[in-house]
Each structure stands twice: as structure tokens, then as C-alpha cells.
């Protein structure tokens, strides 16, 4: 049976609240999600201590780049010395040269690693801090051994090969100083990585990333429901 409409009376309509309740609720939810995203999407400001740790790692990479250059210079001087004064030792030099090239490759890897880890420490990633701690400890031990070896080689060259390699001893002395500076830089870096101020920044950065991911998932789910 169809509804009868009395002349002069309009057809009954649904209340306005029933018509607009769903869109209003969706708009309010979207507005709340956008407001939450705006509040959460404010990263913590990096403090002096973690910033200093990141800068030290980048300066460390630059010093290692200088080490790379001086090692190439030392190899060139050593090769010319062997060619002119010790032709019978050429085979031993070639073995030493191969080992030195391997060390140069490790130096380049160390430079890239410190630059990358310094960037992630600057961003507040705790895993980067842990990896950098392990790398810094290993590098400190290795560099200390290198410093002792190069220092002894410098003394031996100055005493025995002064006539043949007068330029090699100063280069080795510079390398010894570079190794000592790198060890000191690693120790200072380790201290700044684990000071209380750095710990606070790491926790704040982790909380920010977790909240940001949660908000992004919430906004994506609400948009999907629309």
C-alpha cells in the first residue's frame, strides 16, 4: 500500500540529523587524525652531545682520508727505493704492496661506514650507535697496533735506510701521528655516544618514530574506511 499524501501537506522527510550524522562523524574523525599527525610529526631537537658525536665521526672520516693519501705517498716512495737500491727484494715488495692495497680498501670502507653511521646517529637511531661503538672499539685496537708498527718501521728506516729512503721516515712519522689522533678520536667518540644527554635524545627519537608510524597507520585505515 502506498503512502497517501494529504493535499497541502508536504511529504514527511527524515530528520536532518539522521542525514548528516555519518558524514559529520567521518569529518570529525579525519580532523582528529590530521590534528594528531600534526602534533606527533615534530621530531625531537638534537642536543649538543649527539650532534658532537656525529661531527666527530665525520671528522674521523676526513682524517682517515688523509691517512689514505699518506699511505699512497709512502707506497710510491717505497717502490722507487726498492727499484733503485734493492732490485732483489722486488718480490717481497710486491707482496707488501698487495697487503697495503688491501689496507687501503679497508680504509675506504671505514670512511664510508663512519660517514653513514654518523648520519644515522644524527637522526637518533640507537642501532647505529651500537654498531658504531663496536666499530670504534675494533678500530682503536687496530690503529694502536698500526701506530706501534709504523713507529718501529720509521725508526728502523731512519737508522738503516737513511741513504736510500730519506723521505720515507717523515711520511711514516706523519702516519704514526695520524693513527694516534684516530685512536683519541675513537675514545672521545665512545664517550659522547653514551653520555646521558645522548641517551635521552635516542629515546625521544625512538618514541617519535613509533608514534609517527602509529599515526600513519591510523590515518591510512580511516581513509580506507571512507
Secondary structure as the mmCIF struct_conf table of DSSP 4:
data_model
#
loop_
_struct_conf.conf_type_id
_struct_conf.id
_struct_conf.beg_label_comp_id
_struct_conf.beg_label_asym_id
_struct_conf.beg_label_seq_id
_struct_conf.end_label_comp_id
_struct_conf.end_label_asym_id
_struct_conf.end_label_seq_id
HELX_LH_PP_P HELX_LH_PP_P1 UNK A 2 UNK A 4
TURN_TY1_P TURN_TY1_P1 UNK A 7 UNK A 8
BEND BEND1 UNK A 9 UNK A 9
HELX_LH_PP_P HELX_LH_PP_P2 UNK A 10 UNK A 12
HELX_RH_AL_P HELX_RH_AL_P1 UNK A 16 UNK A 40
HELX_LH_PP_P HELX_LH_PP_P3 UNK A 43 UNK A 46
HELX_RH_AL_P HELX_RH_AL_P2 UNK A 48 UNK A 85
HELX_RH_3T_P HELX_RH_3T_P1 UNK A 87 UNK A 89
HELX_RH_AL_P HELX_RH_AL_P3 UNK A 90 UNK A 123
TURN_TY1_P TURN_TY1_P2 UNK A 124 UNK A 124
HELX_RH_AL_P HELX_RH_AL_P4 UNK A 126 UNK A 160
BEND BEND2 UNK A 161 UNK A 161
TURN_TY1_P TURN_TY1_P3 UNK A 162 UNK A 164
HELX_RH_AL_P HELX_RH_AL_P5 UNK A 166 UNK A 193
TURN_TY1_P TURN_TY1_P4 UNK A 194 UNK A 194
BEND BEND3 UNK A 195 UNK A 195
HELX_RH_AL_P HELX_RH_AL_P6 UNK A 196 UNK A 225
#
